[in-house]
Amino acid sequence: MKTAGSRESLYGWMCDVHDASQAEQVRLKQERSKSVLPTEAAERKKYPIGTIVREYFPDALALVARLSWEGNQQHHPDKPIHWDKSKSSDEIDALVRHMIEGEWEAVAWRALAMCQRECDKGYNPYKNTVDSNP
């Protein structure tokens, strides 16, 4: 039975929320060419992202997904879920404030946002390893 707050209900909710528009899916596919993942299929398969998310952090990421949806409703209720990076870029200050307030899903969201912004600028600590993206 799925109860509020259970892993099954949170995971199901997270799956229901993820519904990117076709244009957004095309944009994301184009962005993958800039990924921090290796370009070779065999190398990419070494890093089972889905398994890591599902086995390590399902509840935490379900909470981050819900927080993302709530933020989208606050800023763009008429648009599909997306990250409007122009709305806030004070990740470090906000992360620390959320940490002090014990809002752990917001801490995770800000940490992921900070990491993604750095990746967007070319951050890749593995870029000099044999199996990294050239």
C-alpha positions in Angstrom: 0.0 0.0 0.0 1.3 3.4 -0.9 1.1 5.8 2.0 1.9 9.5 2.0 5.7 9.8 2.6 6.5 6.2 1.6 9.2 5.5 -0.9 6.7 4.2 -3.4 4.5 7.3 -3.3 7.4 9.7 -3.4 9.0 7.8 -6.3 5.7 7.6 -8.2 5.2 11.3 -7.6 8.7 12.1 -8.9 8.0 10.0 -12.1 4.7 11.8 -12.6 6.2 15.2 -12.3 8.9 14.6 -14.9 7.1 15.5 -18.1 9.4 17.8 -20.2 7.9 19.4 -23.3 9.1 18.1 -26.7 11.1 21.3 -27.3 12.8 20.9 -23.9 13.6 17.2 -24.7 15.3 18.3 -28.0 17.3 21.0 -26.1 18.4 18.5 -23.5 19.5 16.0 -26.2 21.6 18.7 -27.8 23.1 19.6 -24.4 24.1 16.0 -23.8 26.9 16.4 -26.4 28.5 18.7 -23.8 28.0 16.2 -21.0 30.7 15.4 -18.4 30.1 11.7 -19.3 32.4 9.9 -21.7 31.4 9.9 -25.4 32.1 6.1 -25.9 29.1 3.9 -25.0 31.1 1.3 -23.2 32.6 4.0 -21.0 29.3 5.6 -20.3 27.8 2.3 -19.1 30.4 2.3 -16.3 28.4 5.0 -14.6 24.8 3.7 -14.0 23.1 7.0 -13.3 19.6 5.5 -13.0 20.8 2.8 -10.6 22.6 5.3 -8.5 19.6 7.6 -8.3 17.2 4.6 -7.6 19.4 2.8 -5.1 21.2 5.6 -3.3 19.0 8.6 -3.2 15.4 7.8 -4.3 13.6 9.7 -1.4 16.0 12.6 -1.4 15.7 13.2 -5.1 11.9 12.7 -5.0 11.9 15.6 -2.5 14.2 17.7 -4.7 11.8 17.0 -7.6 8.9 18.1 -5.6 10.7 21.3 -4.5 11.6 21.9 -8.2 8.0 21.5 -9.2 6.9 23.9 -6.4 9.4 26.5 -7.5 8.2 26.2 -11.1 4.6 26.7 -9.9 5.8 29.8 -8.0 7.7 31.4 -10.9 6.1 29.9 -14.1 2.8 28.1 -13.3 1.7 28.4 -16.9 4.9 26.6 -18.3 6.2 23.0 -18.2 8.7 22.4 -15.4 12.1 23.9 -16.2 14.9 25.7 -14.4 14.8 29.4 -15.0 18.4 30.1 -14.1 17.7 33.9 -14.2 15.6 33.7 -11.0 18.3 33.0 -8.5 22.0 32.5 -8.5 22.9 32.9 -4.9 23.4 29.1 -4.4 26.1 29.3 -1.7 24.2 31.8 0.6 20.9 30.1 0.0 22.5 26.6 0.6 23.9 27.7 4.0 20.6 29.4 5.0 18.7 26.2 4.1 21.2 24.2 6.0 20.8 26.4 9.1 17.0 26.1 8.7 17.2 22.3 8.3 15.6 22.3 4.8 17.6 19.4 3.4 15.8 19.1 0.1 16.6 22.8 -0.5 20.2 22.2 0.5 20.4 19.4 -2.0 18.7 21.5 -4.7 21.2 24.3 -4.2 24.2 22.0 -4.2 23.0 20.4 -7.4 22.3 23.9 -8.9 25.8 25.0 -8.0 27.4 21.9 -9.5 25.3 22.2 -12.7 26.3 25.9 -13.1 29.9 24.9 -12.8 29.5 22.1 -15.3 27.8 24.6 -17.7 31.0 26.6 -17.4 33.1 23.6 -18.3 33.8 22.1 -14.9 34.8 18.4 -15.2 37.2 17.1 -12.6 37.6 13.9 -14.8 38.4 15.6 -18.1 42.1 14.5 -17.9 41.3 10.9 -17.3 41.5 8.2 -19.9 37.7 7.5 -20.1 36.6 11.2 -20.0 34.8 13.2 -22.7 37.6 14.8 -24.9 
